[in-house]
Amino acid sequence: MISAVLGETGEGLARLVRHRLIHKIGDHFGFSEEDIDRIEAATD
């Protein structure tokens, strides 16, 4: 599964893991998608 996603997007593994963690943690704490996107953009 991970190799399929990495092959489709060209993203590195660290970037993919960071993206998923930010979204999972944000969802857990009830952040809006806009907040999560803002947090993710700040980490790039």
Backbone as CSV, one residue per row, in Angstrom:
resi,resn,N_x,N_y,N_z,CA_x,CA_y,CA_z,C_x,C_y,C_z
1,MET,0.821,-1.197,0.000,0.000,0.000,0.000,0.859,1.252,0.000
2,ILE,1.816,1.334,0.931,2.655,2.529,1.008,3.431,2.712,-0.286
3,SER,3.967,1.631,-0.817,4.736,1.761,-2.057,3.857,2.238,-3.201
4,ALA,2.580,1.837,-3.223,1.670,2.306,-4.264,1.423,3.805,-4.136
5,VAL,1.233,4.281,-2.910,1.006,5.710,-2.684,2.257,6.503,-3.028
6,LEU,3.407,6.022,-2.595,4.656,6.718,-2.894,4.909,6.760,-4.393
7,GLY,4.582,5.678,-5.085,4.772,5.638,-6.525,3.844,6.592,-7.254
8,GLU,2.621,6.736,-6.783,1.649,7.616,-7.429,1.955,9.084,-7.197
9,THR,2.391,9.433,-5.979,2.554,10.839,-5.630,3.968,11.348,-5.788
10,GLY,4.944,10.447,-5.721,6.333,10.873,-5.772,6.817,11.467,-4.461
11,GLU,5.995,11.411,-3.407,6.377,11.949,-2.112,7.349,11.010,-1.413
12,GLY,8.184,11.589,-0.586,9.060,10.779,0.234,8.288,10.196,1.408
13,LEU,8.826,9.160,1.983,8.167,8.490,3.096,7.986,9.437,4.285
14,ALA,8.996,10.210,4.615,8.899,11.132,5.759,7.788,12.151,5.544
15,ARG,7.678,12.669,4.339,6.632,13.653,4.038,5.247,13.022,4.146
16,LEU,5.101,11.794,3.670,3.830,11.089,3.742,3.428,10.830,5.195
17,VAL,4.388,10.381,6.007,4.108,10.111,7.416,3.735,11.402,8.134
18,ARG,4.465,12.481,7.880,4.152,13.777,8.501,2.738,14.225,8.147
19,HIS,2.371,14.092,6.891,1.029,14.469,6.430,-0.045,13.682,7.178
20,ARG,0.122,12.360,7.255,-0.885,11.508,7.924,-0.963,11.807,9.411
21,LEU,0.198,12.004,10.067,0.190,12.303,11.497,-0.516,13.618,11.798
22,ILE,-0.231,14.640,11.025,-0.878,15.931,11.236,-2.386,15.794,11.097
23,HIS,-2.830,15.076,10.095,-4.271,14.914,9.883,-4.915,14.069,10.973
24,LYS,-4.285,12.976,11.370,-4.844,12.116,12.412,-4.916,12.845,13.753
25,ILE,-3.842,13.527,14.123,-3.829,14.254,15.394,-4.830,15.411,15.347
26,GLY,-4.872,16.120,14.234,-5.834,17.216,14.091,-7.268,16.727,14.188
27,ASP,-7.569,15.617,13.541,-8.916,15.033,13.625,-9.244,14.640,15.064
28,HIS,-8.291,14.050,15.741,-8.500,13.603,17.122,-8.879,14.774,18.030
29,PHE,-8.218,15.916,17.836,-8.471,17.073,18.677,-9.563,17.991,18.128
30,GLY,-10.215,17.582,17.038,-11.348,18.330,16.517,-10.991,19.566,15.705
31,PHE,-9.776,19.615,15.167,-9.394,20.756,14.332,-10.162,20.707,13.017
32,SER,-10.450,21.869,12.466,-11.104,21.923,11.162,-10.088,21.576,10.081
33,GLU,-10.584,21.251,8.906,-9.676,20.958,7.781,-8.829,22.173,7.442
34,GLU,-9.394,23.363,7.586,-8.624,24.589,7.323,-7.474,24.731,8.312
35,ASP,-7.751,24.433,9.601,-6.690,24.489,10.606,-5.601,23.474,10.306
36,ILE,-6.012,22.268,9.964,-5.048,21.204,9.657,-4.208,21.594,8.446
37,ASP,-4.837,22.135,7.422,-4.103,22.557,6.228,-3.113,23.669,6.566
38,ARG,-3.514,24.596,7.442,-2.632,25.699,7.857,-1.427,25.144,8.626
39,ILE,-1.678,24.198,9.526,-0.579,23.586,10.283,0.372,22.853,9.352
40,GLU,-0.205,22.098,8.438,0.628,21.341,7.495,1.474,22.286,6.628
41,ALA,0.877,23.377,6.181,1.604,24.336,5.335,2.764,24.964,6.106
42,ALA,2.587,25.143,7.402,3.640,25.750,8.225,4.818,24.807,8.435
43,THR,4.614,23.502,8.229,5.706,22.544,8.438,6.538,22.329,7.190
44,ASP,6.092,22.842,6.063,6.836,22.644,4.805,8.001,23.584,4.686
